[in-house]
Structures are given as C-alpha cells and as structure tokens.
C-alpha cells in the first residue's frame, strides 16, 4: 500500500496581520504547525515568503521545497518551548570554536588558516567584545570565562525565530563566531561558509574531490545560506 500524501486543497495563500505578528491563511483558513499551533511569524516579509512556498505547491505537497515554513515551524514548536536548552547548546560552541584550533603543519595551511580565521577572531574581540585565543592542535583548551559569558548572553538574547536560524548557522559551520558574523553581515553567507570549510577545501586541493563529500557539502551550504536568509527575514519589515 502506498503512503498517503497530502495534496493541495486551496486556491490562494495570503498573509494575514495578527496582534503579535503575521500569519498565512489558505482560502481563509490559518496555517498551523505540525504541533497544531497557530503559525504566527514576527514579520510580514517572512509571512510573504511562507505564502509563496504554499502557493508554489502543485498537486502533492512537497515539504522539502518549503524551507521557510519548515524553519518557522521549528521556531514555534521546538525552539520557543525549549529556548534555554537550545541557547545553552549553541553557546557551548564558543569554548571549542572551529576558528581556535589550528593545524601544526604544513606551513601553507597554517598560513591560510591565519589569513582567513584571524580576522574573524579579531572581529569577535572588537565587535562582540569577546576575544578568543587560537591554539595549535585539537586538544581542548578552555577559553576566557568572561568572553564565553558575553557570547552566552548574546545567544540567550536571540528570539525563538532568530535562534532557530542561528542554530543552523552555528551547527553547520562548527563556529559560534561564524554564526554571529553571519547575523552581523561581516561577510556574505557563501563566503563565511567557504571559510568554515577551509580544512576540507585544503584536502580537496591536495587529494582531489570526493563526489559524495562534495554533494553533502553543497546540501549543507544551501542550508547555511537559508539560515542566514531566515535570520534576515526575522528582522525585515
């Protein structure tokens, strides 16, 4: 027996203003999350993006083509109800940030890491007020507690919708600093993604690309750039 799949039943998706944000209605019926909560988002632009995704469905609904809807659902059903846990998990990246662990050799890789990663650590110190120290090797070296507390406070200050997007920016890159750099437009999202993959790109240059690894990296890059877009939508008018 084939699995049942939901099909399009509406003619029009439209944005509806609410007291606490904006919702999307399908022929006047409000969209709800998988947990049956009312899908209310903080900005009109985010609601428009969700409405566009629903309007683009033709026949069988394809959830994988609705990334804004998916992230909004996650923000409401998951992040909003466990905000502290998610924030704590992400803040912990600061004590083991990708940018702080450097290769001992070869010299060309060491130089490239310094060239591409040092500016981000300098930015963290100057803009976020949270200096982090880099070290050679992969053994954990604790960071200054004051810097970690500043980064933790900034993470906890994010709204549920911001945190849902921030989750992917940090977890996909392996760097709390890169996540914040994306939200502050330090560099374009695709440039920050390449910086996060410096070591992998180096290995590809030395040994050639692995098709499966390259395909997975492209999927993750798409998700990273979507997360940046989602964060921006949470601030749009």
C-alpha positions as CSV (number, residue, x, y, z in Angstrom):
1,X,0.0,0.0,0.0
2,X,1.4,3.4,-1.0
3,X,1.9,6.0,1.7
4,X,-0.8,8.7,1.8
5,X,0.5,12.2,0.9
6,X,-1.3,15.5,1.4
7,X,-2.4,17.3,-1.7
8,X,-3.1,20.9,-2.4
9,X,-6.7,21.8,-1.4
10,X,-6.6,25.6,-1.5
11,X,-6.7,28.2,-4.2
12,X,-4.9,31.0,-2.6
13,X,-2.4,31.6,0.2
14,X,-2.5,35.0,1.8
15,X,-0.8,37.0,4.6
16,X,-3.0,38.0,7.5
17,X,-1.9,40.6,10.1
18,X,-2.2,39.5,13.7
19,X,-1.8,41.3,17.0
20,X,1.5,39.6,17.6
21,X,2.8,39.3,14.1
22,X,1.6,37.8,10.8
23,X,0.0,34.5,9.8
24,X,-0.7,32.8,6.5
25,X,-4.2,31.6,5.5
26,X,-5.2,29.1,2.9
27,X,-8.5,30.3,1.5
28,X,-9.1,32.0,4.8
29,X,-8.1,29.0,7.0
30,X,-5.0,29.8,9.1
31,X,-1.9,27.5,8.6
32,X,-0.9,25.6,11.7
33,X,2.3,23.9,12.7
34,X,2.8,20.2,13.0
35,X,2.0,20.6,16.7
36,X,-1.2,22.3,15.7
37,X,-0.1,25.7,16.9
38,X,-1.1,28.8,15.0
39,X,1.7,29.7,12.6
40,X,2.4,33.3,13.5
41,X,5.7,34.8,12.4
42,X,7.3,38.1,13.5
43,X,7.5,39.9,10.2
44,X,5.4,40.5,7.1
45,X,8.3,39.5,4.8
46,X,8.6,36.1,6.5
47,X,4.9,35.5,6.1
48,X,5.1,36.5,2.5
49,X,7.9,34.0,1.9
50,X,5.8,31.3,3.6
51,X,2.8,32.2,1.5
52,X,4.9,32.0,-1.7
53,X,6.0,28.5,-0.7
54,X,2.4,27.3,-0.2
55,X,1.3,28.9,-3.5
56,X,4.1,27.1,-5.3
57,X,2.8,23.7,-4.3
58,X,1.2,21.8,-7.2
59,X,-0.6,18.6,-6.6
60,X,1.1,16.7,-3.8
61,X,2.6,18.9,-1.1
62,X,6.4,18.7,-1.1
63,X,7.7,19.8,2.4
64,X,11.3,19.8,1.2
65,X,10.5,22.7,-1.1
66,X,9.2,24.8,1.8
67,X,12.3,25.7,3.9
68,X,10.9,28.9,5.4
69,X,7.8,27.2,6.5
70,X,9.9,24.4,8.0
71,X,12.1,26.7,10.0
72,X,9.2,28.7,11.2
73,X,7.5,25.5,12.4
74,X,10.7,24.6,14.2
75,X,10.9,28.0,15.8
76,X,7.4,27.7,17.2
77,X,7.1,24.0,18.0
78,X,10.6,23.4,19.3
79,X,12.8,26.4,19.9
80,X,10.2,28.5,21.6
81,X,9.3,25.8,24.1
82,X,13.0,24.9,24.9
83,X,14.7,28.2,24.3
84,X,17.2,27.9,27.2
85,X,18.3,24.4,26.2
86,X,18.9,25.4,22.6
87,X,20.7,28.6,23.5
88,X,22.9,26.8,26.0
89,X,23.8,24.1,23.5
90,X,24.8,26.7,20.9
91,X,26.7,28.9,23.4
92,X,28.9,25.9,24.3
93,X,30.4,26.1,20.8
94,X,32.3,29.2,22.0
95,X,34.6,27.1,24.2
96,X,35.5,24.8,21.3
97,X,35.1,27.1,18.3
98,X,36.4,25.8,15.0
99,X,38.4,29.0,14.4
100,X,40.5,28.5,17.5
101,X,42.1,25.1,16.6
102,X,44.9,25.4,14.1
103,X,47.0,22.9,12.2
104,X,50.7,22.5,13.2
105,X,51.6,21.9,9.6
106,X,52.0,22.2,6.6
107,X,53.1,25.8,6.6
108,X,50.8,26.8,3.7
109,X,47.8,25.5,5.6
110,X,48.9,27.2,8.8
111,X,49.2,30.5,6.8
112,X,45.8,30.1,5.2
113,X,44.1,29.5,8.5
114,X,45.7,32.6,9.9
115,X,44.7,34.6,6.9
116,X,41.1,33.6,6.8
117,X,40.3,32.9,10.5
118,X,42.3,35.6,12.4
119,X,40.1,38.4,11.0
120,X,37.0,36.7,12.4
121,X,38.6,36.3,15.8
122,X,39.6,40.0,15.7
123,X,36.1,40.9,14.8
124,X,34.7,38.9,17.7
125,X,37.0,40.7,20.1
126,X,36.2,44.2,18.7
127,X,32.6,44.0,17.8
128,X,31.2,41.3,20.2
129,X,33.6,42.2,23.0
130,X,34.6,38.5,23.2
131,X,38.2,37.8,22.4
132,X,39.0,34.1,21.8
133,X,42.5,32.6,21.7
134,X,43.7,30.2,18.9
135,X,45.8,27.2,19.7
136,X,47.8,24.6,17.7
137,X,46.3,21.1,17.7
138,X,43.0,19.5,18.5
139,X,43.2,19.1,22.3
140,X,40.6,21.3,24.1
141,X,42.0,24.5,25.7
142,X,39.4,26.4,27.7
143,X,38.7,30.0,26.7
144,X,38.4,33.0,28.9
145,X,35.3,32.8,31.0
146,X,34.4,36.4,30.5
147,X,34.4,36.0,26.7
148,X,32.3,32.9,27.0
149,X,29.8,34.7,29.2
150,X,29.4,37.5,26.7
151,X,28.8,35.1,23.9
152,X,26.4,33.2,26.0
153,X,24.4,36.3,26.9
154,X,24.2,37.3,23.2
155,X,23.0,33.8,22.3
156,X,20.3,33.8,25.0
157,X,19.1,37.3,23.9
158,X,18.0,35.9,20.5
159,X,14.3,35.4,19.9
160,X,12.9,32.0,19.1
161,X,12.9,32.7,15.3
162,X,16.4,34.2,15.4
163,X,17.7,31.2,17.4
164,X,16.1,28.7,15.1
165,X,18.1,30.2,12.2
166,X,21.2,30.7,14.4
167,X,21.2,27.0,15.3
168,X,21.9,26.1,11.7
169,X,24.5,28.9,11.2
170,X,26.5,27.6,14.2
171,X,26.0,23.8,13.9
172,X,26.7,23.6,10.2
173,X,29.8,25.8,10.4
174,X,31.1,24.5,13.7
175,X,31.7,28.0,14.9
176,X,29.8,30.3,17.2
177,X,31.9,33.3,15.9
178,X,31.0,32.5,12.3
179,X,27.3,32.3,13.3
180,X,27.4,35.7,14.8
181,X,29.4,37.1,11.9
182,X,26.7,35.9,9.6
183,X,24.0,37.6,11.6
184,X,26.0,40.9,11.6
185,X,26.8,40.7,7.9
186,X,30.6,40.6,8.5
187,X,30.8,38.8,5.1
188,X,28.3,37.2,2.7
189,X,26.9,33.9,3.8
190,X,28.6,31.9,1.0
191,X,32.0,33.5,1.9
192,X,31.6,32.5,5.5
193,X,30.6,29.0,4.5
194,X,33.8,28.6,2.5
195,X,35.8,29.9,5.5
196,X,34.2,27.3,7.7
197,X,35.3,24.6,5.2
198,X,38.9,25.8,4.9
199,X,40.3,22.5,6.0
200,X,38.1,20.4,3.7
201,X,38.9,22.6,0.8
202,X,42.6,22.3,1.5
203,X,42.3,18.5,1.5
204,X,40.4,18.6,-1.8
205,X,43.2,20.6,-3.3
206,X,45.7,18.1,-2.2
207,X,43.9,14.8,-2.9
208,X,41.0,15.7,-5.2
209,X,37.3,15.9,-4.6
210,X,35.2,13.1,-3.2
211,X,31.8,13.1,-5.1
212,X,29.7,12.2,-2.0
213,X,31.5,14.7,0.2
214,X,31.1,17.4,-2.4
215,X,27.4,16.7,-2.7
216,X,26.9,16.7,1.0
217,X,28.8,20.0,1.3
218,X,26.6,21.6,-1.3
219,X,23.5,20.5,0.6
220,X,24.9,22.0,3.8
221,X,25.9,25.2,2.1
222,X,22.3,25.6,0.9
223,X,21.0,25.0,4.4
224,X,23.6,27.6,5.8
225,X,22.5,30.2,3.3
226,X,18.9,29.5,4.0
227,X,19.5,30.0,7.7
228,X,21.1,33.4,7.0
229,X,18.0,34.3,4.9
230,X,15.7,33.2,7.7
231,X,17.6,35.3,10.3
232,X,17.2,38.3,8.0
233,X,13.5,37.6,7.5
234,X,13.1,37.7,11.2
235,X,14.2,41.4,11.1
236,X,12.6,42.6,7.9
237,X,9.6,45.0,7.9
